[in-house]
C-alpha cells in the first residue's frame, strides 16, 4: 500500500495573486498592442503583440509577487 505523496511545489497566496496579475496584464495589453503592431509591422502583428503582452505579463508577475510578499 502506498501513501499519497506530497506535491513538490506549493501554491501560495503570493503566487496565486501574482499569476492573476500576470494574466490580467497579458489580456489587457494584448488588444492595444495588436492595434499598434498592425500599423507598424503588419506581416508579424500577432507575434509582436503576443511578445509585448508576454513582457508585460512577466513584469506584472514580478511586481505582484514582490508586492504580495510584503503584505502580512
N, C-alpha and C positions, 0 to 999 in steps of 0.2 A: 504494500500500500504506500502510495507516495503522497507527500503533503504538498499543499499549494505553495508554489514558490513566490517569493516577494518580487514585485516589479523593480527593475533596476532604476528607472527614472521616477522622480517624484513630481507630480503635477501640483505645484503650489499656487496660491492665490496670485503671487507675483508674476509667475509665468503665464497664468491664465489671463490676467489683466494686460500684460504686455502683448500677448498674442491677439487679444481683442483690439488693442491699439494698432498693431501692425495690419490686421485685416481691414480695419476701418480706414487706415491711411491708404492702403492699396486701392480699395474700391472707391474712395472719394477722389483720389488723384488720377485715376485711370481715364475717365471721360475728358477732363480738361487737357490732359497730356495727349490723348488721342487726337483731339481737335487741333492742338498746336502742331503735332508732328505730321498731320495730314497736309498742312500747309508748307512745312519746312522740308520734309523728305517723304513725299507721297508713296514711293516704292516700298519703304520699310516702316511705315507709320505704326503698325500694330506691334512690331518688335520693339521699336524705340519707346513707345508708350508703356509697354509692359516692363521694360528695363527701368524707365524712370519711376514708374509706380513701385517697382520692387525696391529701388533705392530708398524711396520714401518709407516703405514698409519696414525696411531694416532700421532706418533711423527712428521710426516710431516705436519699434520693439525695444531698441536700446534705451530711448528716453523713458518709455513706460516702465521698463524693468528697473532703471535707476530711481525713478520717482516712487515706485511702489515699494522698493526695498527700504526707503527712508521712513515710510509710514509705520506706526506702531502696530 
